[in-house]
Structures are given as C-alpha cells and as structure tokens.
Amino acid sequence: MRLRDENLVRREIDGETVLLDLATSTYFSSNTTGTFLLRLLAEDREREFLVAELAREFGLDAQEAAADADAFVAELVEQGLLV
C-alpha cells in the first residue's frame, strides 16, 4: 500500500503531518507516530513492514504496533488517501 500522491499535499511541521486532499478540500493531520507511518507509506510498503518498523521505532510489542498501524491505515483508507 502507498500514500496517494495525486491531488495530495503533505507537510511536516514540528514532527506532525498535515495532508490536504485537493480533490475534496479536506485536511488530515497526524501525530508523531502517524508521521512516521506516513513517511513509510510514501513508498510502497506492506502491513508487516509497517508493524515491524513501528514496533522498532517506538519500542512497542508486536500486538500493540499491529493494532496502531491497522487503525491508522484504516483511517487513511476511509479518507481515500491510500492506493
């Protein structure tokens, strides 16, 4: 899965990210953890990679990292931000 790049503007500010969907004129913002995942999703990454990297970066166990990554990805899907 990959973050959509068409009609999408992404800006990082003080460790947080704001996305502007130009097609729908809606904003999406994320915290530090979300920003970390968005950086990974700017490239084509599989779920397992996201979970492993999230666990490594933030010292989470695999189950917690999986739940966090899945919830974040689900929100991006709901907003139409992934391809």
Helices and strands as residue ranges (DSSP letters): E 8-13, E 16-21, E 26-30, H 32-41, H 47-58, H 62-78
